[in-house]
Amino acid sequence: MNNSGRPMADTFIIERLRADSPYVTLVATWTFEAWGHLHPGQTLEKQVAFVRSECGEVGVPSVFVALENGAPVGTASLIADDMSTRPELGPWLASVFVSPDQRGRGIASQLIARVEQEVLSSGYKCGYLYTPDQQALYHRLGWRAFEEVTYLGEQVTLMVKCLSETAR
């Protein structure tokens, strides 16, 4: 149990999301509701199709889902390009989301660690992300801020984490 009396994050598993998974629509709904406002013209239907297209079998792209008792509680992705103004960077940790009633259990940290594993096993040296408000979480997990920019109308921090000295 954690300090709030809720079970810790070891009560869930992280799986690669498949394009034919029944959880694709829920993951797309989470990400659409959290970040859809940043993409004018985006619809939930388009987001479902996008999530489905990002469900790779290995490497980039990949979508992961945290499941507890067979129910999704969070997601995170590894994608080739998450910032159109920085095409030279990648791959990107993206769409880290934990259901509000499940936050504070370490689920996001374990999803991030799973994406980091995928970065490393895919032969990349570093991963990138941007965040408007979760710098402290990522810093605690070893990510380093390297630039502040305005992107899609938001002030965001670009962060990097290098995982291997021998990868590309």
C-alpha positions in Angstrom: 0.0 0.0 0.0 1.1 3.5 -0.6 0.6 6.5 1.7 -3.0 7.0 0.5 -3.9 3.4 1.4 -4.2 2.3 -2.3 -2.4 -0.6 -3.7 1.0 0.1 -5.3 1.6 -0.1 -9.0 2.8 -3.7 -8.9 -0.8 -4.9 -9.2 -0.8 -4.2 -12.9 0.9 -5.4 -16.1 2.1 -3.4 -19.1 1.3 -4.8 -22.5 2.0 -3.7 -26.1 -1.3 -2.5 -27.5 -2.3 -4.2 -30.7 -4.2 -2.5 -33.5 -7.1 -5.0 -33.1 -7.2 -4.6 -29.3 -10.6 -3.8 -27.7 -8.7 -1.1 -25.7 -7.8 1.0 -28.8 -10.9 3.2 -28.5 -10.4 3.8 -24.8 -6.8 4.8 -25.3 -7.7 7.1 -28.2 -10.5 8.6 -26.1 -8.0 9.3 -23.2 -5.5 11.0 -25.6 -8.1 12.8 -27.5 -9.7 14.3 -24.4 -6.3 15.2 -22.9 -4.6 16.7 -26.0 -7.1 16.9 -28.8 -7.5 20.6 -28.3 -4.0 21.1 -29.6 -4.9 19.7 -33.0 -7.7 21.7 -34.6 -9.9 19.5 -36.8 -9.0 16.3 -34.9 -11.9 14.1 -34.1 -12.2 11.0 -31.9 -12.6 8.9 -35.0 -9.4 10.2 -36.5 -7.7 9.7 -33.1 -8.8 6.0 -33.0 -7.4 5.5 -36.5 -4.1 7.3 -35.5 -3.7 5.1 -32.3 -4.4 2.0 -34.3 -1.7 3.1 -36.9 0.8 3.6 -34.0 0.4 0.0 -32.7 3.6 -1.4 -34.0 4.8 -4.9 -33.2 8.2 -3.8 -32.1 10.3 -0.6 -31.9 9.0 2.7 -33.3 6.0 3.1 -33.3 4.6 1.3 -30.2 1.8 1.9 -27.9 1.7 0.4 -24.4 -1.2 0.0 -22.0 -1.1 -0.6 -18.3 -3.8 -3.2 -17.3 -5.1 -3.9 -13.8 -7.4 -6.9 -13.5 -7.8 -6.8 -17.3 -8.9 -3.1 -17.4 -6.8 -0.4 -18.9 -5.5 2.2 -16.3 -2.9 4.0 -18.4 -1.0 4.3 -21.6 2.3 5.6 -23.2 3.7 5.6 -26.7 7.0 5.6 -28.5 6.6 7.4 -31.8 9.0 8.7 -34.5 7.9 12.3 -34.6 6.0 14.3 -31.9 7.1 17.8 -32.7 6.9 19.0 -36.3 9.3 21.9 -35.6 12.0 19.4 -34.5 12.1 16.7 -37.1 15.8 16.0 -36.4 14.9 14.6 -32.9 13.5 11.2 -32.1 12.2 8.8 -31.1 9.7 10.4 -28.8 8.0 9.3 -25.6 4.5 10.6 -26.1 0.9 10.4 -24.8 1.7 9.3 -21.2 -1.7 9.2 -19.6 -3.0 7.5 -16.4 -6.7 7.4 -15.5 -7.3 10.2 -12.9 -8.6 7.7 -10.3 -5.3 5.6 -10.7 -2.8 8.4 -10.4 -0.2 8.5 -7.6 0.5 4.7 -7.8 3.7 4.8 -10.0 1.8 3.7 -13.1 3.2 6.5 -15.3 6.7 5.8 -14.1 6.5 2.2 -15.1 4.9 3.0 -18.5 7.8 5.5 -19.1 10.3 2.8 -18.1 8.7 0.4 -20.6 9.0 3.0 -23.4 12.6 3.6 -22.4 13.3 -0.2 -22.7 11.8 -0.1 -26.2 14.0 2.9 -27.2 17.1 1.0 -26.0 16.1 -2.4 -27.5 15.5 -0.6 -30.8 19.1 0.6 -30.9 18.6 4.3 -30.2 20.9 6.1 -27.8 18.4 8.8 -26.6 14.7 9.4 -26.3 12.9 12.8 -26.4 9.7 14.3 -25.0 8.0 17.6 -24.5 5.8 18.5 -21.6 4.0 21.7 -20.5 3.6 20.7 -16.9 5.2 17.3 -15.9 8.9 18.4 -15.8 9.3 17.2 -12.2 8.1 13.7 -12.9 10.4 13.3 -15.9 13.3 14.9 -14.1 12.9 12.4 -11.2 13.1 9.6 -13.8 16.4 10.9 -15.2 15.2 13.1 -18.1 17.0 16.3 -18.6 15.4 19.6 -19.8 17.3 21.2 -22.7 15.0 23.8 -24.2 11.9 25.9 -23.5 9.7 26.6 -26.5 6.2 27.5 -27.5 4.6 24.7 -29.4 1.0 24.5 -30.5 0.3 27.5 -28.5 1.7 26.1 -25.2 4.9 26.8 -23.4 6.6 23.4 -23.2 9.9 21.9 -22.0 11.9 19.7 -24.3 13.6 16.9 -22.5 16.0 14.1 -23.4 17.2 10.9 -21.7 20.2 9.1 -23.1 20.1 5.4 -22.3 23.2 3.9 -23.9 26.6 5.0 -25.0 26.8 2.4 -27.7 23.4 2.7 -29.5 22.7 5.1 -32.4 
